[in-house]
Amino acid sequence: MKLAANSTVASTAAILTIPKPSPARSFNPPLPCCKITVPISTSSPKSTFHRPLYITNSLSDPKPKLVGAASATITASTTTTDILTAAPQAFVSRFAPDEPRKGCDVLVEALEREGVTHVFAYPGGASMEIHQALTRSSIIRNVLPRHEQGGVFAAEGYARASGRPGVCIATSGPGATNLVSGLADALLDSIPVVAITGQVPRRMIGTDAFQETPIVEVTRSITKHNYLVLDVEDIPHIVKEAFFLASSGRPGPVLIDIPKDIQQQLVVPNWNTPIRLPGYVSRLPKSPEFTHLEQIVRLISESKRPVLYVGGGCMNSNEELKQFVELTGIPVATTLMGLGAFPCDDKLSLHMLGMHGTMYANYAVDHSDLLLAFGVRFDDRVTGKIEAFASRAKIVHIDIDSAEIGKNKQPHISVCADVKQALEGMNKILEGKKSKLGIDFSSWRDELSEQKMKHPLSYKTFGEEIPPQYAIQLLDELTEGRAIISTGVGQHQMWAAQFYKYRGPRQWLSSSGLGAMGFGLPAAIGAAVAKPDAIVVDIDGDGSFIMNVQELATIRVENLPIKMMILNNQHLGMVVQWEDRFYKANRAHTYLGNPSNEKDIFPDMVKFAEACGIPAMRVRSKSALRGAIQKMLETPGPFLLDVIVPHQEHVLPMIPSGGAFKDVITESDGRSVN
């Protein structure tokens, strides 16, 4: 019997105001508009919070029924994206074509055929067969996490750094539920992840068996699609569909739940079953209409103060974006998810906008007359008071997900399409008409340059205390802005976004939409596996780091050259900042040290590292910091640097939640706010 698919597909619009794009997902409306346009290439992930999802569970139906004329059979020729490619043409199976093999071996071979070389899998009773099959694979290597949440975050880190789907595997019950935060995170940030879970045997489903959890139901609203496999013959096409769904349109997580008896059952697999997703494919955005792109170019030519508002949806179109900026001279502000889509060291970069964005980025949006929103979702941490956001501007919204267009902010022109294709089309128009359009925004750029001079990102120093911002500036200098940076969630995350100058896409790995503490360390593992030659640094806070500290064991055993720089203030820093600002500095369980001995650093992060055989050191003085960071970077293999910073520091600027640009806070910290 075969599982239908639990898929979320957003409708597309064909008129002037075309559906919306953006990384967030909501849990009700239409199905998300996914990005594989028939003759298109896929676009990149984005972070978003609400997105309409039609999530219907998929059960395996041995003999799938085709719905009349609508029963479209998708083959590799139907789409131009490599996602749909059924299987590597030159793939050579270790089994004879007519040789029966276990379902678990079929699963592993299906992963191999999708180009998977690494998985992050933690074994258990219901997934043992899969792990046994993995030991028989000469292609796939398992990077063993020490907790299932570490595994799913590592799969995300792999996907964010490489652009390819990350794969994690867990057992039933608690193993499967430990994946939940990672799946929710991947959905909100539009990250392609395929999660595979073991399940109790079919006959025991619904009996409250040992370690039984209905994970398909649990994850219904936090996956793009999920499957419960009830027929071993369905494994090849379900895996093929899962990778297609995870990577196409607006990317997202897909879960496959496989009962143990299915894993053990013998079968001769059929690798040629085509993908059948007629409804999903029919809703994929089409190529952008030329007339719509021309209208956008006309608005640009008529504007005086345009600004680009760029998000995670531009991560796969950074070259086209750079060309667009060169042709127009329009300054660029990026979201947290969009960092690196446009080089932060470019003279036209305004860096990050939003709650903790730069003064000049928020000034530009507030004073703009045209806001070009590409691959974004108008998240509340960007817009603040939505009515006041870009209130003087005409808004153009281009996104691959129609559910995002008009969801939070109504655009004047919208196009539901792959941002990459839209940029390519507009660049061609601009190249042909630039001389006639007379585009010149030099006075606007001069105005913004003046704002940069007046309101640079800054911080104060207090003797030998280490400003956390300074630590990140030094790291940026010593790595020349080329490192892949992962973070946890909190103040250190915002400082890493502000003070590290990302030169390219996929350098910035952070839980943006969900804000999941504990993300940084396992995400760095995934990045190091995906990019073995890159410098990978986890900039973390003591609160976030300890949430997945067990992954130090994985780093040591795998000998991954991950550098960990902990900005240790002994507090939940961001919550402390809000306590200072809005709760009269009343501390409500935000101190993470030992109250009976506040003089000592507790817990001792250096000893955690040493317990796992990882070199580590602590630095307390500003004068010693440069040498300490150099030692961290130059030491072969992993290294942990515990940087002690004052807890009174605040992330500034700050636009209070629900506030507008006029409400921005630029001064004071925990030393003076009360």
C-alpha positions as CSV (number, residue, x, y, z in Angstrom):
1,M,0.0,0.0,0.0
2,K,1.4,3.4,-0.8
3,L,1.5,6.6,0.9
4,A,0.0,9.6,-0.6
5,A,2.0,12.7,-0.2
6,N,1.8,15.3,2.5
7,S,2.7,18.2,0.4
8,T,2.5,21.9,0.7
9,V,2.1,23.7,-2.5
10,A,1.4,27.4,-3.0
11,S,-0.7,28.6,-5.9
12,T,0.8,30.9,-8.5
13,A,-0.5,34.0,-10.0
14,A,-0.4,35.0,-13.6
15,I,-1.6,38.5,-13.5
16,L,0.3,41.8,-12.9
17,T,0.5,41.1,-9.2
18,I,1.8,37.7,-9.2
19,P,1.9,35.5,-6.1
20,K,4.4,35.9,-3.5
21,P,7.8,34.5,-2.8
22,S,9.6,34.3,0.4
23,P,11.0,31.9,2.8
24,A,8.4,31.7,5.5
25,R,5.6,29.4,5.7
26,S,2.2,29.6,7.1
27,F,0.1,26.8,8.3
28,N,-3.2,27.1,6.5
29,P,-3.8,28.6,3.1
30,P,-2.9,27.5,-0.3
31,L,0.0,25.3,-1.1
32,P,3.5,26.7,-1.3
33,C,4.6,27.8,-4.7
34,C,7.7,25.7,-5.2
35,K,10.5,26.8,-7.4
36,I,11.0,24.4,-10.2
37,T,9.6,26.0,-13.2
38,V,9.5,23.7,-16.1
39,P,12.4,25.3,-17.9
40,I,13.9,26.9,-14.8
41,S,16.6,26.3,-12.3
42,T,15.8,26.2,-8.6
43,S,16.2,29.1,-6.3
44,S,17.7,29.3,-2.9
45,P,16.3,28.9,0.5
46,K,14.8,31.6,2.5
47,S,13.8,32.1,6.0
48,T,10.2,32.9,6.7
49,F,7.7,32.5,9.4
50,H,4.2,32.0,8.1
51,R,3.4,30.2,5.0
52,P,0.3,28.5,3.7
53,L,0.6,24.8,3.6
54,Y,-1.7,22.2,2.3
55,I,-0.3,19.3,4.3
56,T,-2.0,16.1,3.5
57,N,-0.6,12.9,4.8
58,S,0.8,10.5,2.3
59,L,0.2,6.8,2.7
60,S,1.6,4.2,0.4
61,D,-0.9,2.9,-2.1
62,P,0.5,-0.1,-3.8
63,K,-1.0,0.8,-7.0
64,P,-1.2,4.5,-7.4
65,K,-4.3,5.9,-9.0
66,L,-4.0,8.4,-11.7
67,V,-6.5,11.2,-11.6
68,G,-7.8,11.4,-15.1
69,A,-6.2,14.0,-17.4
70,A,-4.6,15.6,-14.4
71,S,-2.5,12.6,-13.7
72,A,0.7,14.1,-15.0
73,T,3.7,11.8,-15.0
74,I,6.8,13.8,-14.3
75,T,9.9,12.6,-15.8
76,A,13.4,14.0,-16.0
77,S,12.5,15.7,-19.3
78,T,9.5,17.6,-17.8
79,T,11.6,19.9,-15.7
80,T,14.9,21.5,-16.4
81,T,16.1,21.3,-12.9
82,D,18.6,18.6,-11.9
83,I,16.4,17.8,-9.0
84,L,14.0,15.8,-11.1
85,T,16.7,13.7,-12.7
86,A,15.5,10.2,-11.9
87,A,18.9,8.6,-11.3
88,P,22.5,9.1,-12.2
89,Q,22.8,7.5,-15.6
90,A,26.1,5.7,-14.9
91,F,25.0,4.4,-11.5
92,V,26.1,0.8,-11.0
93,S,24.2,-1.2,-8.4
94,R,26.0,-3.7,-6.2
95,F,23.0,-6.0,-6.7
96,A,22.1,-7.9,-9.9
97,P,19.0,-6.3,-11.6
98,D,16.7,-9.2,-10.6
99,E,18.3,-9.9,-7.2
100,P,16.0,-9.5,-4.2
101,R,17.3,-7.3,-1.4
102,K,16.0,-5.9,1.8
103,G,14.0,-2.7,1.9
104,C,16.8,-1.1,3.9
105,D,19.2,-1.8,1.1
106,V,16.8,-0.4,-1.4
107,L,16.6,2.8,0.7
108,V,20.4,3.2,0.8
109,E,20.7,2.6,-2.9
110,A,18.0,5.1,-3.5
111,L,20.0,7.6,-1.5
112,E,23.1,6.8,-3.5
113,R,21.2,7.3,-6.7
114,E,20.3,10.8,-5.5
115,G,24.0,11.6,-5.1
116,V,24.1,11.4,-1.3
117,T,27.6,10.8,0.1
118,H,27.1,11.7,3.7
119,V,24.2,11.2,6.2
120,F,23.9,12.2,9.9
121,A,22.3,9.2,11.5
122,Y,21.9,8.0,15.1
123,P,20.8,4.3,15.4
124,G,18.0,2.7,17.4
125,G,15.8,-0.3,17.4
126,A,13.5,0.7,14.6
127,S,16.4,2.0,12.4
128,M,19.0,-0.7,12.9
129,E,18.3,-2.3,9.6
130,I,19.0,1.0,7.8
131,H,22.3,1.3,9.7
132,Q,23.2,-2.3,8.8
133,A,22.6,-1.4,5.1
134,L,24.7,1.8,5.4
135,T,27.7,-0.4,6.5
136,R,27.3,-2.2,3.2
137,S,27.5,1.0,1.1
138,S,30.8,2.0,-0.3
139,I,29.4,5.4,-1.3
140,I,27.6,6.8,1.8
141,R,29.4,7.6,5.0
142,N,27.6,8.2,8.2
143,V,28.8,11.1,10.4
144,L,27.6,9.9,13.8
145,P,26.0,12.7,15.9
146,R,25.7,12.3,19.6
147,H,22.0,13.4,19.7
148,E,19.3,13.3,17.0
149,Q,18.9,17.1,17.2
150,G,22.6,17.4,16.5
151,G,22.0,15.2,13.5
152,V,19.2,17.3,12.0
153,F,21.0,20.6,12.6
154,A,24.2,19.1,11.0
155,A,22.1,18.1,8.0
156,E,20.9,21.7,7.8
157,G,24.4,23.0,8.1
158,Y,25.4,20.7,5.2
159,A,22.5,21.9,3.1
160,R,23.0,25.6,3.9
161,A,26.8,25.4,3.1
162,S,26.5,23.3,0.0
163,G,23.0,24.0,-1.4
164,R,22.4,20.3,-1.7
165,P,19.8,18.4,0.5
166,G,21.1,17.3,3.9
167,V,20.1,13.9,5.1
168,C,19.5,12.8,8.7
169,I,18.2,9.5,10.0
170,A,16.7,8.6,13.4
171,T,14.9,5.8,15.1
172,S,11.2,5.8,16.1
173,G,9.7,7.4,19.1
174,P,12.1,9.8,21.0
175,G,14.6,9.6,18.2
176,A,12.1,10.9,15.7
177,T,10.7,13.6,18.0
178,N,14.2,14.8,18.6
179,L,14.2,15.9,15.0
180,V,11.3,18.2,15.4
181,S,13.1,21.5,16.1
182,G,15.4,20.9,13.1
183,L,12.5,20.2,10.8
184,A,10.7,23.4,12.0
185,D,13.9,25.3,11.5
186,A,14.4,24.0,8.0
187,L,10.8,24.8,7.1
188,L,11.0,28.4,8.3
189,D,14.4,29.0,6.6
190,S,13.5,27.1,3.5
191,I,16.4,24.6,3.8
192,P,16.3,21.3,1.8
193,V,16.5,18.4,4.2
194,V,15.4,14.8,3.9
195,A,14.7,13.2,7.3
196,I,14.3,9.4,7.5
197,T,12.8,7.8,10.6
198,G,12.4,4.2,11.6
199,Q,8.9,3.2,12.7
200,V,7.5,0.2,14.6
201,P,6.3,-2.7,12.3
202,R,3.1,-2.0,10.4
203,R,1.0,-4.5,12.5
204,M,2.0,-2.5,15.7
205,I,1.2,0.9,14.4
206,G,-1.6,2.4,16.6
207,T,-1.1,0.0,19.5
208,D,1.1,2.3,21.6
209,A,4.0,0.0,21.1
210,F,7.4,0.6,22.6
211,Q,8.9,3.7,21.1
212,E,5.9,4.3,18.8
213,T,5.2,7.9,17.9
214,P,3.1,9.0,14.9
215,I,5.8,11.2,13.6
216,V,4.0,11.9,10.3
217,E,1.2,13.5,12.4
218,V,3.7,15.2,14.7
219,T,5.5,16.8,11.8
220,R,2.5,17.5,9.6
221,S,2.7,21.3,9.9
222,I,6.5,21.6,10.0
223,T,7.4,19.7,6.9
224,K,6.9,20.5,3.3
225,H,5.7,17.0,2.7
226,N,6.0,13.6,4.6
227,Y,5.4,9.9,3.9
228,L,4.6,6.8,5.8
229,V,5.9,3.9,3.7
230,L,3.4,1.0,3.7
231,D,4.7,-0.9,0.7
232,V,8.3,-1.8,0.2
233,E,8.0,-1.3,-3.6
234,D,7.2,2.4,-3.0
235,I,10.7,3.2,-1.6
236,P,12.4,4.0,-4.9
237,H,9.9,6.5,-6.1
238,I,9.2,8.0,-2.6
239,V,12.9,8.8,-2.1
240,K,13.0,10.3,-5.6
241,E,10.0,12.4,-4.9
242,A,11.3,13.4,-1.5
243,F,14.5,14.9,-2.9
244,F,12.5,16.6,-5.7
245,L,10.1,18.2,-3.3
246,A,12.9,19.2,-0.8
247,S,14.9,20.9,-3.5
248,S,12.3,22.3,-5.9
249,G,10.3,25.5,-5.8
250,R,10.8,26.9,-2.3
251,P,13.0,24.3,-0.6
252,G,12.0,22.7,2.6
253,P,12.2,19.5,4.8
254,V,10.6,16.2,3.8
255,L,10.2,13.3,6.2
256,I,10.0,9.6,5.3
257,D,8.8,7.2,8.0
258,I,9.6,3.6,7.3
259,P,8.3,0.7,9.5
260,K,10.9,-1.9,10.5
261,D,9.2,-4.8,8.7
262,I,9.3,-2.8,5.5
263,Q,13.0,-2.4,6.0
264,Q,13.4,-6.1,6.4
265,Q,11.1,-7.2,3.5
266,L,12.8,-8.6,0.4
267,V,12.0,-7.0,-3.0
268,V,13.3,-6.5,-6.5
269,P,13.1,-2.7,-6.8
270,N,11.8,-0.9,-9.9
271,W,14.0,2.2,-10.3
272,N,12.1,3.5,-13.3
273,T,8.8,4.5,-11.7
274,P,8.2,8.1,-12.6
275,I,7.4,10.9,-10.2
276,R,3.7,11.6,-10.1
277,L,3.0,15.0,-8.5
278,P,0.5,16.6,-10.9
279,G,-0.9,19.1,-8.4
280,Y,2.5,20.2,-7.1
281,V,4.0,20.6,-10.5
282,S,1.1,22.5,-11.9
283,R,1.5,25.1,-9.1
284,L,5.2,25.7,-9.7
285,P,6.0,29.2,-10.8
286,K,6.4,29.8,-14.5
287,S,9.1,31.9,-16.1
288,P,8.5,35.6,-15.3
289,E,6.6,37.5,-17.9
290,F,8.6,40.0,-19.9
291,T,6.0,42.7,-19.6
292,H,6.1,42.5,-15.8
293,L,9.9,42.8,-15.8
294,E,9.7,45.7,-18.2
295,Q,7.3,47.4,-15.8
296,I,9.7,47.0,-12.9
297,V,12.6,48.5,-15.0
298,R,10.3,51.4,-15.8
299,L,9.6,52.0,-12.1
300,I,13.4,51.9,-11.5
301,S,14.0,54.6,-14.2
302,E,11.3,56.8,-12.7
303,S,12.5,56.5,-9.1
304,K,15.0,58.8,-7.3
305,R,15.7,56.8,-4.1
306,P,15.5,53.0,-4.8
307,V,16.7,50.4,-2.4
308,L,17.2,46.6,-2.8
309,Y,15.8,44.5,0.0
310,V,17.4,41.1,-0.5
311,G,16.8,37.9,1.4
312,G,17.6,34.2,1.5
313,G,15.7,33.7,-1.8
314,C,18.7,35.3,-3.6
315,M,21.3,32.9,-2.3
316,N,21.4,31.0,-5.6
317,S,21.3,34.2,-7.8
318,N,24.2,36.2,-6.3
319,E,26.0,36.7,-9.6
320,E,22.8,37.9,-11.3
321,L,22.2,40.2,-8.3
322,K,25.7,41.7,-8.6
323,Q,25.2,42.3,-12.3
324,F,21.8,44.0,-11.6
325,V,23.5,46.3,-9.0
326,E,26.3,47.1,-11.4
327,L,23.7,48.0,-14.1
328,T,21.5,50.1,-11.9
329,G,23.8,51.4,-9.1
330,I,21.0,50.7,-6.5
331,P,22.2,50.2,-2.9
332,V,21.6,46.8,-1.3
333,A,20.2,46.0,2.2
334,T,20.1,42.3,3.2
335,T,18.1,40.4,5.7
336,L,19.6,38.0,8.2
337,M,19.0,35.1,5.8
338,G,20.4,37.2,2.9
339,L,23.8,37.9,4.3
340,G,26.4,37.0,1.7
341,A,24.0,37.1,-1.3
342,F,25.7,40.5,-2.0
343,P,29.2,41.2,-0.8
344,C,29.2,43.0,2.6
345,D,32.4,44.8,1.7
346,D,31.0,46.3,-1.5
347,K,30.6,50.1,-1.5
348,L,26.9,49.7,-2.4
349,S,26.2,47.3,0.5
350,L,24.1,48.8,3.3
351,H,24.6,45.5,5.2
352,M,21.7,44.2,7.3
353,L,18.4,46.0,7.9
354,G,15.8,45.4,10.5
355,M,15.6,45.3,14.3
356,H,19.4,45.1,14.7
357,G,20.3,46.3,11.3
358,T,22.5,49.3,10.5
359,M,21.2,52.8,10.9
360,Y,21.9,53.5,7.2
361,A,20.1,50.4,5.9
362,N,17.0,51.3,7.9
363,Y,17.3,55.0,6.9
364,A,17.5,54.0,3.3
365,V,14.4,51.9,3.5
366,D,12.5,54.5,5.5
367,H,13.4,57.3,2.9
368,S,13.2,55.2,-0.2
369,D,10.6,55.8,-3.0
370,L,11.0,52.3,-4.5
371,L,11.7,49.1,-2.5
372,L,12.8,46.2,-4.6
373,A,12.0,43.2,-2.3
374,F,13.7,40.1,-3.8
375,G,13.4,36.7,-2.2
376,V,12.1,38.0,1.1
377,R,9.0,37.6,3.3
378,F,8.6,41.0,5.1
379,D,9.4,39.3,8.5
380,D,8.4,41.2,11.6
381,R,12.1,41.4,12.7
382,V,12.7,43.3,9.5
383,T,9.7,45.5,9.2
384,G,8.8,46.3,12.8
385,K,5.6,48.3,12.6
386,I,4.4,47.1,9.2
387,E,2.4,50.2,8.4
388,A,5.5,52.4,8.9
389,F,7.9,50.2,6.9
390,A,8.9,51.7,3.6
391,S,5.8,53.9,3.9
392,R,6.9,56.3,1.2
393,A,7.9,53.7,-1.3
394,K,6.3,51.8,-4.1
395,I,7.0,48.1,-3.5
396,V,8.1,45.4,-6.0
397,H,8.0,41.9,-4.6
398,I,9.6,39.0,-6.4
399,D,9.5,35.6,-4.7
400,I,9.1,31.9,-5.6
401,D,6.4,31.3,-3.1
402,S,3.0,32.9,-4.0
403,A,1.9,32.5,-0.4
404,E,4.3,35.2,0.6
405,I,3.2,37.9,-1.8
406,G,0.9,40.3,0.0
407,K,0.9,38.2,3.2
408,N,2.4,40.9,5.4
409,K,2.9,43.9,3.1
410,Q,0.9,44.6,-0.1
411,P,3.2,45.2,-3.1
412,H,2.4,47.5,-6.0
413,I,3.9,44.9,-8.5
414,S,4.5,41.3,-7.7
415,V,6.1,38.5,-9.6
416,C,5.9,34.9,-8.5
417,A,9.0,33.4,-10.0
418,D,12.5,32.2,-9.4
419,V,14.5,35.3,-8.5
420,K,17.4,34.1,-10.6
421,Q,15.3,34.1,-13.7
422,A,13.7,37.4,-12.9
423,L,17.1,39.0,-12.5
424,E,18.4,37.5,-15.7
425,G,15.4,38.9,-17.5
426,M,15.8,42.4,-16.0
427,N,19.5,42.4,-16.7
428,K,18.9,41.8,-20.4
429,I,16.3,44.6,-20.5
430,L,18.7,47.0,-18.7
431,E,21.6,46.1,-21.0
432,G,19.5,46.9,-24.0
433,K,17.9,50.1,-22.7
434,K,20.3,51.5,-20.1
435,S,21.4,54.5,-22.2
436,K,17.8,55.4,-23.0
437,L,16.7,55.0,-19.3
438,G,19.1,57.6,-18.0
439,I,19.4,55.9,-14.6
440,D,21.5,57.9,-12.2
441,F,21.2,57.6,-8.4
442,S,24.5,59.2,-7.5
443,S,22.9,61.9,-5.3
444,W,21.0,59.2,-3.4
445,R,24.2,57.1,-3.0
446,D,26.0,60.2,-1.7
447,E,23.2,60.8,0.9
448,L,23.5,57.2,2.1
449,S,27.3,57.5,2.2
450,E,26.9,60.4,4.5
451,Q,24.6,58.3,6.7
452,K,27.3,55.6,6.8
453,M,29.8,58.2,8.0
454,K,27.4,59.6,10.6
455,H,26.1,56.3,12.0
456,P,28.7,53.5,11.6
457,L,28.4,50.3,13.6
458,S,30.3,51.0,16.8
459,Y,30.9,49.9,20.3
460,K,32.7,51.1,23.5
461,T,35.7,49.7,25.2
462,F,36.2,49.5,28.9
463,G,39.9,48.9,29.8
464,E,41.0,45.3,29.2
465,E,37.4,43.9,29.0
466,I,36.9,42.3,25.6
467,P,34.1,43.8,23.6
468,P,32.4,40.9,21.8
469,Q,32.1,43.0,18.7
470,Y,35.8,43.5,18.6
471,A,36.4,39.7,18.8
472,I,34.3,39.3,15.7
473,Q,36.0,42.2,13.9
474,L,39.4,40.5,14.6
475,L,38.1,37.2,13.3
476,D,36.9,38.9,10.1
477,E,40.3,40.5,9.7
478,L,42.3,37.3,10.3
479,T,40.1,35.2,8.0
480,E,39.8,37.9,5.4
481,G,36.0,37.5,5.5
482,R,36.3,34.1,3.9
483,A,35.2,31.7,6.7
484,I,32.0,29.9,6.9
485,I,30.4,31.1,10.1
486,S,27.7,29.3,12.1
487,T,26.1,30.7,15.2
488,G,23.7,29.8,18.0
489,V,20.9,32.3,18.8
490,G,21.2,35.5,20.8
491,Q,23.4,38.5,21.1
492,H,26.4,36.7,19.6
493,Q,24.3,35.9,16.6
494,M,23.5,39.5,15.9
495,W,27.1,40.7,16.5
496,A,28.3,38.0,14.1
497,A,25.7,39.3,11.5
498,Q,26.8,42.9,12.1
499,F,30.6,42.8,12.4
500,Y,31.7,39.9,10.1
501,K,31.8,41.0,6.4
502,Y,30.5,38.1,4.4
503,R,32.0,38.1,0.9
504,G,29.8,35.4,-0.7
505,P,26.8,33.2,-0.4
506,R,26.5,30.2,2.0
507,Q,29.1,31.6,4.4
508,W,26.5,32.5,7.0
509,L,24.7,29.6,8.7
510,S,22.2,30.6,11.4
511,S,18.8,29.7,12.7
512,S,16.9,32.8,11.6
513,G,13.2,32.1,11.5
514,L,12.9,29.7,14.4
515,G,15.8,31.0,16.4
516,A,16.9,27.6,17.8
517,M,19.6,27.8,20.4
518,G,22.1,24.9,20.1
519,F,22.2,25.3,16.3
520,G,25.7,26.6,15.8
521,L,27.9,23.6,16.8
522,P,26.1,20.8,14.9
523,A,25.6,23.2,11.9
524,A,29.4,23.7,11.8
525,I,29.8,19.9,11.6
526,G,27.5,19.8,8.6
527,A,29.4,22.6,6.9
528,A,32.8,21.1,7.6
529,V,31.6,17.8,6.0
530,A,30.2,19.6,3.0
531,K,33.1,22.0,2.6
532,P,36.2,20.1,3.9
533,D,38.6,22.7,2.6
534,A,36.9,25.7,4.1
535,I,37.6,27.5,7.4
536,V,34.5,26.8,9.5
537,V,34.0,28.8,12.7
538,D,31.2,28.4,15.2
539,I,30.7,31.8,16.9
540,D,28.6,30.8,19.8
541,G,27.2,32.0,23.1
542,D,27.7,30.0,26.3
543,G,23.9,29.4,26.6
544,S,23.5,28.2,23.0
545,F,26.8,26.2,23.0
546,I,25.9,24.1,26.0
547,M,22.6,23.0,24.4
548,N,24.4,20.7,22.0
549,V,27.8,20.5,23.7
550,Q,27.8,16.7,23.3
551,E,28.7,17.2,19.6
552,L,32.2,18.0,20.6
553,A,32.6,14.2,20.7
554,T,31.6,14.0,17.0
555,I,34.0,16.7,16.1
556,R,36.9,14.9,17.8
557,V,36.1,11.5,16.4
558,E,35.7,12.8,12.9
559,N,38.7,15.2,13.4
560,L,36.8,18.0,11.8
561,P,38.9,21.3,11.8
562,I,36.1,23.3,13.3
563,K,37.1,26.4,15.3
564,M,34.7,27.3,18.1
565,M,34.8,30.9,19.5
566,I,32.5,31.2,22.5
567,L,31.5,34.7,23.5
568,N,31.0,33.8,27.2
569,N,29.1,36.3,29.3
570,Q,27.7,33.8,31.8
571,H,24.2,35.0,30.9
572,L,21.4,34.6,28.4
573,G,22.6,37.8,26.8
574,M,19.7,38.8,24.6
575,V,17.1,38.1,27.3
576,V,19.2,40.1,29.7
577,Q,19.2,43.0,27.2
578,W,15.4,42.9,27.1
579,E,15.3,42.7,30.9
580,D,17.5,45.8,31.0
581,R,15.4,47.7,28.5
582,F,11.9,46.6,29.4
583,Y,11.9,45.0,32.8
584,K,14.0,47.4,34.9
585,A,16.9,45.0,34.8
586,N,15.1,42.4,37.0
587,R,17.0,39.1,36.5
588,A,14.5,36.3,35.9
589,H,16.7,33.1,35.7
590,T,19.0,34.5,33.0
591,Y,22.2,34.0,34.9
592,L,23.9,30.8,33.7
593,G,26.8,30.6,36.1
594,N,27.1,29.2,39.6
595,P,25.3,31.7,42.0
596,S,27.3,30.4,45.0
597,N,30.6,31.3,43.2
598,E,30.2,34.1,40.7
599,K,33.9,34.8,40.5
600,D,34.6,31.5,38.6
601,I,33.6,30.8,35.0
602,F,30.9,28.1,35.2
603,P,30.5,25.7,33.5
604,D,34.1,25.4,32.3
605,M,34.0,25.2,28.5
606,V,37.7,24.6,28.3
607,K,37.3,21.4,30.4
608,F,34.4,20.3,28.2
609,A,36.7,20.5,25.2
610,E,39.6,18.8,27.0
611,A,37.3,16.0,28.0
612,C,36.8,15.3,24.3
613,G,40.5,15.7,23.5
614,I,40.1,19.1,21.8
615,P,42.7,21.8,22.4
616,A,41.2,24.8,24.1
617,M,42.1,28.0,25.9
618,R,40.4,30.9,27.7
619,V,41.1,34.6,27.0
620,R,40.0,37.5,29.3
621,S,42.0,40.5,28.1
622,K,41.6,42.6,25.0
623,S,45.4,42.8,24.5
624,A,45.7,39.0,24.4
625,L,42.8,38.4,22.0
626,R,44.5,38.7,18.7
627,G,47.1,36.2,19.6
628,A,44.5,33.8,20.9
629,I,42.4,34.0,17.7
630,Q,45.5,33.4,15.6
631,K,46.4,30.4,17.7
632,M,42.8,29.0,17.3
633,L,43.0,29.5,13.5
634,E,46.6,28.1,13.1
635,T,46.1,25.0,15.3
636,P,45.5,21.9,13.1
637,G,42.1,20.3,13.6
638,P,39.4,21.5,16.0
639,F,40.0,24.2,18.6
640,L,37.9,25.9,21.3
641,L,38.5,29.5,22.3
642,D,36.5,30.7,25.4
643,V,36.3,34.5,25.1
644,I,35.1,36.1,28.4
645,V,33.0,39.2,27.6
646,P,30.9,41.5,29.8
647,H,27.2,40.7,30.2
648,Q,26.3,44.4,30.2
649,E,26.9,44.8,26.4
650,H,23.8,45.5,24.3
651,V,23.2,44.8,20.6
652,L,22.8,48.2,19.0
653,P,21.1,49.7,17.0
654,M,17.8,48.3,18.2
655,I,14.3,49.0,16.9
656,P,12.0,47.7,19.6
657,S,9.6,45.0,18.6
658,G,6.6,46.6,16.8
659,G,8.4,49.9,16.6
660,A,9.4,52.0,13.6
661,F,12.7,53.5,12.4
662,K,11.9,56.7,14.4
663,D,11.9,54.6,17.6
664,V,15.5,53.3,17.1
665,I,17.7,53.0,20.1
666,T,21.4,53.8,19.5
667,E,22.9,54.5,22.9
668,S,23.4,53.0,26.4
669,D,23.9,49.5,27.6
670,G,23.4,47.4,30.8
671,R,25.8,49.7,32.6
672,S,23.7,52.8,32.1
673,V,20.2,51.9,30.9
674,N,18.8,51.9,34.4
